[in-house]
Amino acid sequence: MKNPQFLELYLNLNLKQKAGFRRYLASPYYNTNKKLSLSFDYLDHLTDLKIELLKPALFDKLYPGEAYSDVKLRLLFSELLKQLKNFLFIEEKQQNEYEKELFYIRFLRKTKQIKLFENQTESFRNELKGTKTWNPDIYEIRHQLDMELLHYESFKNRFSYFDFKESSEILEIDSLIKRLRIYLEQLSHEAIGASSFEYPLIDAWVELAEKNAWDQKPELGIYMMALKMYRYPTEEQYFRDYLSLISRYEKDFDFERGREIYLTALNYSIRKINQNDPRFFGQTLQLFQHCVKFGWLLDYGVMSSLTYKNIISLCIRMNDLDLAIKLLEDYKNLVNPKERNPIYSFNLAKIYKEQKEYAKALYLLNTSVFRDPLIELNARVEMIKIYYEIKEDELMHNQIKATANLMKRSKKLGYHREYYNNFLNTANRLFSTKQIQKIEKEKWLEDIRMDNRLIEKSWLYLMVDRLKTN
């Protein structure tokens, strides 16, 4: 039986949020249903139970002596979900002092507190203009404040001092920041094979921003520099300028934007590595370590198994196994406990392979259970590589076929399917090739180097390069 949506959400709250929600329910201003508050005295002790056991156990605590009613519990969970949504909304809004001030000003306008409205609006406008912190949200707030002032001016029937030019500029800057954010996200997806979508006005937006020197405003300047970095990847000065900009304003980033901004830098750097540019190995690792240290790659202090894998894989590609072993241990406890042991075993197997401890590597890869389909595929790819290197041709061939069958059954691979299929095709050709003409070998090497939809390019290139020529 599927968990009620409330339980799914509640179990993902951190301890601070759970405590806050408990206090929220205890307030009669928000909640008058005592059953909701009472349910929390029992829920935390029952959440380890399967839903089939949790529901009757909770019902017995809340309605002792009554016959079990699934309808009553459904209504209870529905009300809890409604209250949780309200709590999360309030908690989010409480963090934003600017929005509080804006709502207050709106209240003054609607209640026709003229003098208070005029004084508060002028004071708030000056505060927003004078802020020194990096905050793209300020342009949205300034636009909404202008709209409040415009509503007021319209009501008073006097437009003598409303600055339409400045208000229009604020709106354009705010819009351009939002446009660039989604466009940069699209460019990032295109780089890994996702379908493209044309933004016909992007050049006009950029030209307008540069003409009016809006790119000198740091909130917009970071995204403008990121755009140049993506559009002109060979001009590496843009990358260096981008890193300089984001380090200057990093202290002001919230988690969402900090993560987004640093992932943009990481994606550029990783693309350089995938284009066989070894100069970016050290830079990429520094970025990874910086993002872990400052939390940009950690959700509530938790590292994804994919990030963990990428960091260790990068150390291996740098031929720094000592660092790979160190970070393997240093970062292990940051990974979600549910994913920790399998991904640790996978990374350790990759290190064993590089140390030519093939039996140890194969043991870990064959005995670990990987719930993430991409990690499972990566484990099979590692086995194919090992079988080829130790000349176990039959085992390699069987693993290629088994992996191809697994991919046919899996429905969660998305664009990754093409990348892994290309690897399997190349590995299969490698399996069946013992000698090769020199010209054909050079052509094959060039195809590998130029194929942007192929994983394990460095290993494949090295193995093909080792083939004997006729």
N, C-alpha and C positions, 0 to 999 in steps of 0.2 A: 504494500500500500504506500502511496506517495505521501511524503510529509506535507502537512499544511504549509502554505506559503509563509505564514508568520514564523513557524519554527525554522524554516530555511534561512530567513533573514536574521532572526534572533541569534542563532548559533554562530553567525558570522560577525556579530558585534564584538568590539573589544571590551575589556573589563570596565573602562571608563564609561563607555556608551551604555552598557548594561546597568551600571549604577545610576546613571542619569535617567534612564528610562524608568527605573524603579521609583526614583524620586518624583518623576513626572506623574506616574500613576497614583502616587500617594497624595497628590495635590487635588483637593475637591474642586478647584477651579477648572481643571482639565478633565477629571474623571470622578464620577459619582457611583460607578459600578464596583462595589467592594470585591466581587468575584474576580475581577481583573487583577487587583492588587494581591489578593489571596493566592491566585494561581502561581505567582512568583515565589511564594514560600515553598512550592513543591517542584516547579518546573526544572530548576537547576539540578535537582537530585534525580530527575527522571530522564534527562535528555540522552543518557547512554543507552536507554532501552529502545528496542525497535518500536516503530509507531503502533503496531498491533498491541503491544503491551503498555506503551505509554498512555494511550488514550483511556483505557479502562481504569488504569491506576490513578490518573489525574481526576477522572470523573468521580471515583470513590472518595477522593480527598475533598473535592469541591461540593459534592452532593451526596453525603453519607446517607446510606439507607435507601436511596432511590434506585430504581431500575435503570440500567445504562441506556442513555439516549445519545446516539451519534449526532442527531440534529442539534442538541444543546451544545455539544462540544464544537460543532462547526460554527455555530453562532458566536461562541466564545472566542474562537481563533479569529473569526472575521472581525470582531470588535477589537481584539488585540492588534491585529494588523492595521486597522484604521488608526488606532492610537499611536502605533509605532511610526506610521507615516507622518502623523502630526508632530511627534517628538523630533524626528529627524529633520523635518522642515524648520522647526523652531531652533533646533541646535545649530543648523547651518546659518540661519539668519542672524543668530546672536553673535556670530563671529565677524559679521560685516558691519563695522561702525558707520561706514558711509551710507549703507542702505537704511540703517536706523534713522540717520539724520534726514535722508530724503523722504522717508515715510512721515516723519514728524512735520517737515515742511509741507507736505501734501495735506496732512491733517489741518494745519493752520490755514491753508488756502481754502479748503472745502468748508471750514467752519467760519470763514471770513474774519479771521484774526489778523486784520490788515497790517497793523504796525508790527506785530510779532513776525508775521510772514516776511515783510520787507527787510527787517533787521536780520532775521535768521538766514534768508536767502543771500543777502549781500555778504554776510560773514562766511557762509559755507562756500560761496563762489571764490572768495579770496583764499580760503583754506585749500581748496582743490587746486587753484592755480599755483599756490606756493609750495605744494608738496614736493619733496626731494626724492621720494622713494620710487622705484620702478614698479608701476602698477597699471597695466593696460585697462583694467576695469574702470579707472578714473574717467576715461573718455565716455564710456557708457553712462556713468553717473552724471557727468557734466551735461551730457545730452538730455538726460531725463530732467535734470534741474532746469535747463533752458526751457523744456516743455512746460514745466510748472510755472515758470515765470511768464511764458507766452500765454498760457491759459489765464493767468492773473491779469496780464496787460489787456488781453481781449475783453475780459470782464469789465475792466476799468475804462475800456475804449480809448486807450492812449498807447501809442507805439513809439513814443518819442525817443526812448533810450534803449530799446531792444536791439542788440547787435546781431542782425541776421547773418552777416558775413562770418563772424567768429563762430556762431552756432553751427553754420553749415560746415565750416572747416572741422570742427570737433566731430560732427557726425561722419564726415568722410574719413577721418583718421580712424575712428572707431570701426567703421565698416571695413576699411582696408586691412586693419589688423585681423579681423575675423575672416576675411576672404583669404588672406595669405596663410593663416593657420590651417584652413582646410585644404588649400592648394598644396601647401608643403606636405601635408599628410598624404595627399594623393600622389605626389611625386615620389614619396617614400615607398608607397605601395607599388607604383609602376616599376621602381628599381628592382623589385623582387618578383616581377612577372604579372602583376595584376593588370586588368584592362585599364586603358587610359581614357581620359575625358578631357575635351578641349575647353579652356577658359578663354574665349575670344577677346575679352577686354583686359586681360592681365597686363599686357604691355602698356595700354592706355592708363591703367591705374598706377603702374610704376612710374611712368613718365610724369603724371600729374603730381605724384608725391615728391619726386626729385625736383621738379620745377618750383614747387612751393617750399622746398627744404624740409618737408615733413619727416624725411628719413633721418634728420638730425635729432628727432625726438627718440630717446632710447627705446621706448616701448615698441615703436614701429621699426626703428633702425635694426633691431635684432632680427626681425622677420624679413626685412629687406635684404640683409646680409645673408641670411639663410637661403633666400631665393637665388641670389647670385652664386652661392656655393653649389647649389644643386644644378643650376643651368649652365655653369661654366666650371665643371669639375677639374679641368686641367689647370685652372688659375688658382693655385693653392694658397695664394695670399688671402683670398676670400675666407678660406677655412681658418687661417691664423687670425684674421681680423674678427671672425665670428667667436673664436675661443676667447679672445681678449675682451670682447664685449660682454659675453655671458659671465665671465669671471668677475667683471667689474660690478655687475648688478645681481649676482647670484644670491646675496644675502636677502634680497627682497622677493625672491621667487616663492610662490606657494608650491605645494607638492605637485599638483597637476601640471602646472606650466614648467616647473623645473624639470620634471621627468620628460616632458615633451621636448623642451629645448635641448637637453643633453642627449636624448635619443636621436635628435636630428644630427648632432655632431657625431655620435657613434655610427649612425647609418652611413654617413659620408665616409668615415674612416674605414668601416668594414667593406664598403664598396671598393675602396682603394686596395685593400688586401685581396679581395676577390679578383682584382685586375692584376694580380701578381706584383704588387708594389710592396716589397718587404720593409720599406722605410716607415710604413704605417703600423707595423706590429707594435712597437713600443708605445706609440701615441695612443693606439686603441686600448692597450692594456692600462695605460695611465688613466684614460677616460673611464674605463670600467671600474678601476679601483677608487677613483674619485667619486663616482656615482654611488658606489657601495658605502663609502665612508660618510657621505653627506645624505644618504638615504634616498637618492633619486631613483634607484632601482629596487627599493624595498617598499612593499606595501605593508604598512603597520609593522615594519621591522622584519618582514619576511621576504626572502629572495625566491624568485621563481626557479624551478629546476632547469629551465632553458637558459637563463642567465648564468647559472652555476656551470652548466655544461659549456657554454660559449667561452667563459673565462678560462677554464681548464684547457679547453681545446686550443685557445690562443697561445697559452704558455707552451703547449706541446709543439705547435707550429713554429714557435720561436726557438725550439730546441732547448728550452730551459726547464728540464724535468724537476730540478730542485725547487724552483718556484711553483711549478704545477703541484707538487706534493704539499708544499707549504700552504698554498691557497686552498687546496682540496680540504685540508684540515681546518684552516682558519674560517672558511665560509660554510662549513658543513652544518653548523647549528643554526645558521640563518635560514636554511631551507625549510619549507613546510614539513613538519614531522611525518605527514602522510606520504610525502614524496621522497623524503631524505635518504633512506637506506638504498632504494633502487638506483637513484641518480648518483649517489656516492659510489656504489658498486660499478656503475657504468663508467664513470670518470676514472676510477682506479683501474679498471680493465684497459682503458685507453693508455694509461701510463705504463701498465705492465707490457702492453704490446710494444711500445716504444723502447722499453728495456729488454725486449725480445724474450720476455717471460710469457711465451705464448700459451702454455698450459694453464697458468694462473688466469690469464686474460679470458680464455675460452670458458673456463669453469665459471667465472663470474657472469659472463654474458649468457651462458646456457642455463644458469640456475636462478637468475634474478627475474622477477615478474615486473614488467614495465606497463603501467596502466596508460601512460601517455603514448598514443600511437606513433608520434614522431620519434620519441625516445626508443620505442621498440624497433622502428625502422633503422635508426642510427645504430642500435646494437647489432642488428643483422648485417648492416653495411660493414661494421668492424669485423664481424666473423668472416665475411667474404674476403676482406683484405688480408686477414690472418691466414686463411686457407690458401690464398694465392701465394703469399710469401713463404709458407712452409711447404708449398708444392703438393697440397692435398687437393688434386684436381677434381676428384669425384665429389668430395665434400663441398668444394666451392660451387660446383655446378648445381648440386642439390639445393644449396642455400640460395642461389640465384633464383631458381624455380620456386622455392618455398616463399621467398620474399615477394616475388611477382604475384603469386596467388594471394598472399596476405593483402597486398595493395588492391587487388580486384575486389576483395571482400570489404575493405574499409571504406566508409563513406565520409570520413572526417579529415581528409588530406588536403582538400582545396587545391591551390596552385602548386603545393609541394609535390603532388603526384607526378607532374611532368619532370621535375628535377630528379626524383628518385628513379623514375623510369629511364631517364637518360643515363644515369649512373649504371643501372642494371644492364642496359644495352651495351655500354662501353665495357663493363666488366665481363660480359659474356663474350664480346669480341676479343678481349684480352685473354680470356680462358682458352679460346680456340686458336690463338695465334702463337706459334712457336718461333717462326722466323718471318721476316718482312723485308720487302724492297726498301732501299734507303729513301727513295722519293716518296713512297707511300707512307713511310714512317714520319717523315717531315711534315707531310700533309696532315696526318693524324694528330701530331703534336700541335700543329697550328689550330686545328679544329677544336681541340680541347682548350687551348689558351683563349680562343675567341668565344667559346660557348658560355653565355651568361646564365644558362638554365641547366647547369650541371653542378652537382655537389662533388666534394672530394677531388677537385681539379688538381691540386698539387700532388696527391698520391697517384692519381691516374697518369699524370704527366710523367712522373718519375718512373713508374712501372713501364710505360710505353717506351720511354727513353732508354730503358735497360734491355729492350728486346734486341736480339741479334739480327743483324742485317745480312741479306744475301750478298 
